[in-house]
């Protein structure tokens, strides 16, 4: 059985035997670090929202309020029923300025561990992404998920989301469904500048637990290019926010969740459980991120992830008492919804009532005084469980997030964060 540190002392002999079995790679991602075919730009510039939707950008500036949708894991090669339901709900919610996809836009038909030369993926992009969202009138931006990275690798994602600005607003030639422009994000990891928020998007590759950089090429992860880019971006944001009045929110988007309450996260969150060369030397994703926050002296106000096909609201509390919401929203349509209590061997364990401590991967330990708890989750453990999406609102230095069910259109969870005190309202 997988336990957080809070419950380890109560483990039975049977639990210990199950825990040992859970440390296999049974449920670990089988992907090996795969380099992006094109190197990052030497001087990567952020993408300003005004460059892709000047009218909506002006509307945000005049209203001093910004709302947008977020969710990941929307692709489904078996059935598009839930994908279409979530897309329909986002489309019906006409009070969003854009949709930020949290990755796993498509899934390959060959299987979760397959890669492809790209010959079949335009068809999958059309059926799993362009068709469901063809009636969404606003722009869609994203970070790539591990399944998006298994295409050629990631070439089709770059064609669809990292096109040359000179081609704007031309569609990707692989898009035979509609005239949605190929997005002009500067790279697979990038910064999005909006009137009220900086959104830093990362690519966590296709390896178990997520990684920012190749552990073989960069045994000291702080030397890796994406890590160094992240630190530089956070430093630049900190400088800009000292000049801004009011300051902008700082949001981080990464497909793999750095924290989770899932019972299998002891394996699924540990890079050492994957098959990649030198993966055991890679840091936990949460460790790499926390190191970047400390080195840059800039923490994000919130972290948004997907990967697990469910919803979790996690509160990370720092030793100084400030909080950082960490949302896992992988409920964009890939069926079925996962069950938070399922261990690596597929057998459920009994979860305590919320709030409860997150599951710590491998040998991970929190910095002294820090902690993280699951405060709400929506998974597949009941007949009325729902897929859904996040509606994020920024206004008057307050970050408000609602988790909205696609079927019921009900607000299933919500919170408000004071962006200055970093406490809940």
C-alpha positions in Angstrom: 0.0 0.0 0.0 1.2 3.5 -0.8 1.3 5.8 2.2 2.2 9.4 2.9 4.7 9.7 5.7 1.7 10.4 8.1 0.5 6.8 7.7 3.7 4.8 7.3 3.9 3.9 11.0 0.6 2.0 10.8 1.5 -0.2 7.8 0.7 -3.9 8.2 2.8 -6.7 6.9 0.4 -7.1 4.1 0.7 -3.4 3.3 4.5 -3.7 3.3 4.3 -6.6 0.8 2.0 -4.6 -1.5 4.2 -1.5 -1.1 7.2 -3.5 -2.3 5.3 -4.7 -5.3 4.2 -1.1 -6.0 7.9 -0.1 -6.4 8.1 -2.1 -9.7 7.6 -0.2 -13.0 4.2 -1.8 -13.3 2.4 1.6 -13.5 5.4 3.7 -14.3 5.7 5.5 -17.7 7.9 3.5 -20.1 9.0 6.6 -22.0 12.7 7.4 -22.3 14.0 11.0 -22.5 13.5 12.2 -26.0 15.0 15.4 -27.3 13.0 18.0 -29.1 14.2 17.9 -32.8 14.7 21.6 -32.9 16.8 23.5 -30.3 15.3 26.4 -28.3 15.7 29.9 -29.8 18.9 31.6 -28.7 16.9 34.5 -27.4 13.4 33.3 -26.8 10.9 36.1 -26.6 7.6 35.7 -24.7 4.3 35.5 -26.7 2.2 38.5 -25.9 -1.6 37.8 -26.0 -2.1 41.0 -28.0 -0.2 39.4 -30.9 -2.8 36.6 -31.3 -6.0 38.4 -30.1 -5.7 42.2 -29.9 -9.4 42.7 -29.4 -9.6 40.3 -26.5 -6.5 41.7 -25.0 -8.0 45.2 -25.1 -11.2 43.9 -23.5 -9.2 42.5 -20.6 -7.3 45.8 -20.2 -10.5 47.9 -20.1 -12.3 45.6 -17.8 -9.3 44.9 -15.5 -10.5 41.3 -15.3 -9.4 38.2 -17.1 -11.1 34.8 -17.3 -9.8 31.7 -19.1 -10.3 27.9 -19.3 -7.7 25.2 -18.4 -7.7 21.4 -18.6 -5.6 18.6 -20.0 -5.8 15.1 -21.2 -8.6 15.8 -23.7 -7.6 13.3 -26.4 -9.1 9.9 -26.6 -8.5 7.5 -29.5 -11.2 5.0 -28.3 -14.2 7.3 -27.8 -14.5 11.1 -28.1 -17.7 11.2 -26.1 -16.3 12.8 -23.0 -13.8 15.0 -24.9 -16.8 16.4 -26.8 -18.7 17.0 -23.6 -15.9 19.0 -22.0 -15.3 20.9 -25.2 -19.0 21.7 -25.5 -19.0 23.0 -21.9 -16.0 25.2 -22.5 -17.6 26.5 -25.7 -20.9 27.2 -24.0 -19.0 29.2 -21.3 -18.6 32.3 -23.5 -17.0 34.4 -20.8 -13.4 33.1 -21.3 -10.7 35.0 -23.2 -8.7 31.9 -24.2 -8.2 28.2 -23.4 -4.9 27.0 -22.0 -4.5 23.3 -22.6 -2.4 21.4 -20.1 -1.2 18.7 -22.4 -2.1 15.3 -23.8 -4.0 16.9 -26.6 -3.9 13.6 -28.6 -3.3 10.0 -27.8 -1.8 7.5 -30.3 -3.9 4.6 -31.4 -0.9 2.2 -31.2 -0.8 2.4 -27.4 0.5 4.5 -24.6 4.1 3.4 -25.0 4.3 3.8 -28.8 6.0 6.5 -30.8 5.3 7.2 -34.4 6.9 8.7 -37.4 4.0 11.1 -37.6 2.3 9.6 -40.6 -0.9 9.0 -38.8 -1.1 11.8 -36.3 -2.7 14.6 -38.4 -5.8 12.4 -38.5 -5.7 12.0 -34.7 -5.2 15.8 -34.3 -8.3 16.4 -36.4 -10.5 13.9 -34.6 -9.3 14.5 -31.0 -8.6 18.2 -31.0 -9.7 20.3 -34.0 -13.2 18.7 -34.4 -14.2 18.9 -30.8 -13.0 22.6 -30.4 -13.9 23.8 -33.9 -16.7 26.0 -32.5 -14.6 27.5 -29.7 -14.2 31.1 -31.0 -11.1 32.1 -28.9 -7.5 31.2 -29.1 -6.1 28.0 -27.7 -2.6 27.8 -26.3 -0.9 24.9 -24.5 2.0 23.0 -23.0 2.7 19.6 -24.5 2.0 16.4 -22.6 3.9 13.1 -22.7 1.5 11.7 -25.3 2.0 14.8 -27.5 5.7 14.2 -27.2 5.4 10.7 -28.7 4.6 12.1 -32.1 7.7 12.0 -34.3 8.7 13.0 -31.5 6.7 16.2 -30.8 7.0 17.4 -34.4 3.2 17.6 -35.0 2.8 19.5 -31.7 5.3 22.0 -32.9 3.6 22.3 -36.2 0.3 22.9 -34.5 1.4 25.2 -31.7 4.9 26.5 -32.4 4.5 27.8 -36.0 6.6 30.7 -37.2 5.0 34.1 -36.4 5.5 35.1 -40.1 2.8 32.5 -41.0 0.2 33.9 -38.6 -2.8 33.3 -38.9 -2.4 30.4 -41.3 -3.7 27.0 -40.2 -1.3 24.0 -39.9 -1.5 22.1 -43.1 -2.3 19.0 -41.1 -5.5 20.7 -39.9 -8.2 19.6 -42.4 -11.1 20.4 -40.1 -11.3 24.2 -39.8 -9.3 27.4 -40.2 -8.0 27.6 -36.6 -4.5 29.3 -36.9 -1.5 27.3 -36.0 -0.4 28.9 -32.7 2.9 30.8 -32.6 4.2 29.8 -29.3 8.0 30.4 -29.3 8.9 26.8 -28.2 7.7 23.8 -26.3 8.5 25.6 -23.1 7.6 29.3 -23.2 6.2 32.3 -21.5 2.7 33.7 -22.2 2.3 37.4 -21.4 -1.3 38.5 -20.7 -2.6 41.8 -19.3 -3.0 40.4 -15.8 -0.7 37.3 -15.6 2.5 35.8 -16.7 2.0 32.1 -17.5 5.2 30.1 -17.6 4.7 26.8 -19.5 7.1 23.9 -19.2 7.7 20.7 -21.2 8.1 17.7 -18.8 9.0 15.2 -21.6 7.7 11.6 -21.8 9.5 10.1 -18.9 8.2 8.8 -15.6 7.6 11.6 -13.1 8.4 14.3 -15.6 11.8 15.9 -16.2 12.9 19.3 -17.4 16.3 18.2 -18.9 18.2 15.1 -20.1 19.8 13.5 -17.0 22.4 11.9 -19.2 23.6 15.1 -20.8 23.1 17.1 -17.6 23.8 15.0 -14.5 23.7 18.2 -12.5 20.2 19.2 -13.4 20.7 22.9 -12.7 22.9 23.0 -15.8 20.1 21.9 -18.0 18.8 24.4 -20.6 15.1 24.3 -19.6 16.0 24.6 -15.9 18.2 27.6 -16.6 15.6 29.1 -18.9 13.0 28.7 -16.1 15.2 30.5 -13.6 15.9 33.3 -16.0 12.2 33.7 -16.8 11.2 33.8 -13.2 14.0 36.4 -12.5 12.7 38.5 -15.3 9.2 38.3 -14.1 10.3 39.3 -10.6 12.0 42.4 -12.0 9.0 43.3 -14.1 6.6 42.9 -11.2 8.6 45.3 -9.1 8.0 47.8 -11.8 4.3 46.9 -12.5 1.5 48.5 -10.7 -0.5 46.5 -10.0 1.7 43.4 -10.3 0.7 40.5 -12.5 -0.1 37.0 -11.3 2.6 34.4 -11.8 1.2 31.0 -13.0 3.1 27.9 -13.8 1.8 25.2 -16.2 3.4 21.8 -16.5 1.8 18.6 -17.7 3.3 16.2 -15.1 2.1 17.1 -11.6 4.8 17.9 -9.1 2.5 16.8 -6.2 -0.4 14.3 -6.1 -2.6 12.5 -3.6 -2.8 9.5 -5.9 -2.0 6.2 -4.2 0.3 5.2 -7.1 2.3 8.5 -7.1 5.1 6.9 -5.0 6.0 5.1 -8.3 4.4 7.5 -10.9 6.1 10.5 -9.4 9.6 8.9 -9.1 12.0 9.3 -12.1 14.1 6.4 -10.8 11.2 4.0 -11.5 11.3 4.7 -15.2 13.6 2.8 -17.7 15.5 5.8 -19.0 19.3 5.9 -18.7 20.5 7.7 -15.6 16.9 8.4 -14.6 17.8 7.6 -11.1 20.0 10.7 -11.0 17.2 13.0 -12.2 15.6 15.1 -9.5 11.9 14.8 -8.6 10.0 17.3 -10.7 9.0 19.1 -7.5 12.6 19.3 -6.4 13.7 20.9 -9.7 10.9 23.4 -9.5 11.5 24.3 -5.9 15.2 24.8 -6.6 14.3 27.1 -9.5 11.9 29.1 -7.3 14.6 29.6 -4.7 17.4 30.4 -7.1 15.2 33.0 -8.9 13.6 34.3 -5.6 10.2 34.0 -7.4 7.5 31.5 -6.5 4.5 31.1 -8.8 1.2 32.0 -7.3 -0.3 28.6 -8.5 0.8 25.5 -10.4 -1.5 23.9 -13.0 -0.9 20.3 -14.2 -2.8 17.4 -15.7 -1.6 13.8 -16.6 -3.7 12.0 -14.1 -7.2 11.7 -15.5 -9.1 13.3 -12.6 -9.2 16.5 -10.6 -7.2 17.4 -7.5 -6.9 20.6 -5.5 -3.7 20.5 -3.5 -2.5 23.3 -1.2 1.2 23.6 -0.8 2.0 25.5 2.4 5.5 27.0 2.8 7.3 27.3 6.2 6.5 31.0 6.2 2.7 30.2 6.1 2.1 31.3 2.5 0.1 28.9 0.3 0.5 27.9 -3.3 -2.5 26.0 -4.9 -1.4 23.1 -7.1 -4.2 22.0 -9.4 -4.2 18.6 -11.2 -6.8 18.9 -14.0 -6.4 15.9 -16.3 -10.2 15.4 -16.7 -10.5 16.9 -20.2 -12.2 13.8 -21.7 -9.8 10.8 -21.8 -11.9 8.0 -20.5 -12.3 6.6 -18.0 -11.7 8.9 -15.0 -8.9 7.5 -12.8 -9.5 6.5 -9.2 -7.3 8.4 -6.8 -7.1 5.4 -4.4 -5.8 2.9 -7.0 -2.3 1.7 -6.2 0.3 0.7 -8.7 -1.0 -2.9 -8.7 -4.5 -1.6 -9.5 -5.9 -2.5 -6.1 -7.5 0.4 -4.3 -6.5 1.5 -0.8 -8.7 3.4 1.5 -8.0 7.1 1.4 -8.6 9.2 4.4 -11.1 12.0 4.2 -9.9 15.4 2.9 -7.8 17.1 3.7 -5.0 14.5 3.7 -1.2 14.7 3.0 -0.1 14.2 -0.6 1.7 10.9 -1.5 5.5 11.4 -1.5 7.4 9.7 -4.4 10.4 7.6 -3.7 12.7 9.1 -1.2 11.3 12.7 -1.5 11.1 14.8 1.6 9.6 18.2 2.0 11.9 21.2 2.9 11.8 21.8 6.6 8.5 23.4 7.6 6.7 22.8 4.2 3.8 20.5 3.6 1.1 19.8 1.0 -2.4 18.4 1.4 -5.2 17.3 -0.9 -8.2 19.4 -0.1 -10.6 18.3 -2.8 -10.7 15.7 -5.6 -13.1 14.4 -8.2 -12.2 10.9 -9.5 -13.9 7.9 -11.1 -14.9 6.2 -7.8 -18.6 6.9 -8.2 -21.3 6.7 -10.9 -21.9 10.5 -10.8 -18.2 11.5 -11.1 -17.6 14.2 -13.7 -15.1 15.2 -16.3 -14.8 19.0 -16.3 -12.6 22.1 -16.7 -11.1 24.9 -14.7 -12.3 28.5 -15.1 -9.6 30.9 -13.8 -10.4 34.5 -13.0 -7.9 37.2 -12.1 -9.3 40.5 -10.8 -8.0 43.1 -8.3 -5.1 41.0 -7.2 -7.3 38.0 -6.5 -7.0 34.6 -8.2 -10.3 32.7 -8.3 -10.6 29.2 -9.7 -13.7 27.1 -10.2 -13.8 23.4 -11.2 -16.9 23.0 -13.4 -18.5 19.7 -14.3 -19.0 19.2 -18.0 -22.3 17.3 -17.6 -24.0 19.1 -14.7 -22.4 22.6 -15.4 -22.2 22.8 -11.6 -19.3 24.3 -9.7 -17.9 21.3 -8.0 -15.0 23.1 -6.3 -13.7 26.6 -5.9 -11.3 28.8 -4.1 -10.0 32.4 -4.0 -6.4 33.3 -3.4 -5.1 36.7 -2.3 -2.2 37.3 -4.6 -0.4 39.7 -2.3 -0.7 37.8 1.0 -0.7 34.4 -0.6 -3.5 33.3 1.7 -7.0 32.0 0.9 -9.9 34.5 1.1 
